Amino acid sequence: MSKHSKKGHPFGAQSRKESKKVSENLAEAIAFITRFASAPTNIGAVFPSSRDLAEAMLHGIEFQPGDVVVEYGPGTGAFTELLLERLPEGAEYLGIELDSHFHGHLTRRFPGRHFHHGSAVEIQSLLEGKGLGKARLILSGLPFASMPHHVQELILTATREALHEEGTFRTFTYPICWYMTGSQRFRKVALDHFDDHHKSRTVHRNIPPAKVLSYSKPVRKK
Ligand SMILES: C[S@@+](CC[C@H](N)C(=O)[O-])C[C@H]1O[C@@H](n2cnc3c(N)ncnc32)[C@H](O)[C@@H]1O
């Protein structure tokens, strides 16, 4: 009998779990780089976002059963994993992913969850088609800075319409891209659609470092 046969692994179950996670992260990073190489403008990042950025994206958000949560551009699932860990039973999740490889990956990684293969522009018809109400949280991984103006406008208009009166729209940006034309234009268009907004501190444990931008609808005047 091998000296390791009782536990089946020289470093035990915890290490096995950790090394599986490392392999998964590596596979996701490779998938990401490959997709970026084939469609750089659509993917918009070379590496998937970190767990720290996922935490910052969800900071202060408390979910209730019955909430509808939509994620744009989940990619390999960097935010999805944490989001689904935190969603209570009875809350609805809808992911919208444009890239067919990522879409296939997400449906395999999160069985039982709904991922639509298409564009964030379709959010309203998707929510209506599924009989869901307005979204409490719309979490975006979209590369807004590399999108043409009219696509930014279309997505932000649809987002505003699909968001609950007390809902939150969150996205992230890279400070190194802050002064890029597309990034500045996105922030300007977003301020035309949303009233309140907040910018987080820089999340340094992400490649590259990133900030979370959080928007909500204007408060209705009585
Ligand atoms: C920067 S990656 C972010 C992926 C993931 N959320 C993360 O943070 O690691 C952008 C993602 O948005 C997707 N995407 C780009 N345009 C889209 C659109 N119009 N609708 C839905 N997804 C889109 C890309 O395919 C890609 O998965």
Ligand as a Chemical Component Dictionary entry (heavy atoms), coordinates in Angstrom:
data_LIG
# 
_chem_comp.id                   LIG 
_chem_comp.type                 NON-POLYMER 
_chem_comp.pdbx_formal_charge   0 
_chem_comp.three_letter_code    LIG 
# 
loop_
_chem_comp_atom.comp_id 
_chem_comp_atom.atom_id 
_chem_comp_atom.alt_atom_id 
_chem_comp_atom.type_symbol 
_chem_comp_atom.charge 
_chem_comp_atom.model_Cartn_x 
_chem_comp_atom.model_Cartn_y 
_chem_comp_atom.model_Cartn_z 
_chem_comp_atom.pdbx_ordinal 
LIG C1  C1  C 0  -13.711 42.521 -19.987 1  
LIG S1  S1  S 1  -14.572 40.990 -20.287 2  
LIG C2  C2  C 0  -15.204 40.767 -18.621 3  
LIG C3  C3  C 0  -15.501 39.343 -18.276 4  
LIG C4  C4  C 0  -15.798 39.086 -16.794 5  
LIG N1  N1  N 0  -16.966 39.810 -16.350 6  
LIG C5  C5  C 0  -14.625 39.487 -15.940 7  
LIG O1  O1  O 0  -14.691 40.564 -15.312 8  
LIG O2  O2  O -1 -13.649 38.733 -15.916 9  
LIG C6  C6  C 0  -15.968 41.557 -21.248 10 
LIG C7  C7  C 0  -17.036 40.512 -21.517 11 
LIG O3  O3  O 0  -18.162 41.157 -22.128 12 
LIG C8  C8  C 0  -18.632 40.364 -23.229 13 
LIG N2  N2  N 0  -19.363 41.268 -24.123 14 
LIG C9  C9  C 0  -18.873 42.225 -24.945 15 
LIG N3  N3  N 0  -19.867 42.918 -25.546 16 
LIG C10 C10 C 0  -21.031 42.379 -25.067 17 
LIG C11 C11 C 0  -22.422 42.684 -25.263 18 
LIG N4  N4  N 0  -22.807 43.655 -26.098 19 
LIG N5  N5  N 0  -23.347 41.950 -24.613 20 
LIG C12 C12 C 0  -22.963 40.941 -23.756 21 
LIG N6  N6  N 0  -21.665 40.605 -23.527 22 
LIG C13 C13 C 0  -20.714 41.318 -24.174 23 
LIG C14 C14 C 0  -17.357 39.762 -23.790 24 
LIG O4  O4  O 0  -17.611 38.646 -24.602 25 
LIG C15 C15 C 0  -16.609 39.423 -22.498 26 
LIG O5  O5  O 0  -17.026 38.193 -21.979 27 
# 
loop_
_chem_comp_bond.comp_id 
_chem_comp_bond.atom_id_1 
_chem_comp_bond.atom_id_2 
_chem_comp_bond.value_order 
_chem_comp_bond.pdbx_ordinal 
LIG C1  S1  SING 1  
LIG S1  C2  SING 2  
LIG S1  C6  SING 3  
LIG C2  C3  SING 4  
LIG C3  C4  SING 5  
LIG C4  N1  SING 6  
LIG C4  C5  SING 7  
LIG C5  O1  DOUB 8  
LIG C5  O2  SING 9  
LIG C6  C7  SING 10 
LIG C7  O3  SING 11 
LIG C7  C15 SING 12 
LIG O3  C8  SING 13 
LIG C8  N2  SING 14 
LIG C8  C14 SING 15 
LIG N2  C9  SING 16 
LIG N2  C13 SING 17 
LIG C9  N3  DOUB 18 
LIG N3  C10 SING 19 
LIG C10 C11 SING 20 
LIG C10 C13 DOUB 21 
LIG C11 N4  SING 22 
LIG C11 N5  DOUB 23 
LIG N5  C12 SING 24 
LIG C12 N6  DOUB 25 
LIG N6  C13 SING 26 
LIG C14 O4  SING 27 
LIG C14 C15 SING 28 
LIG C15 O5  SING 29 
# 
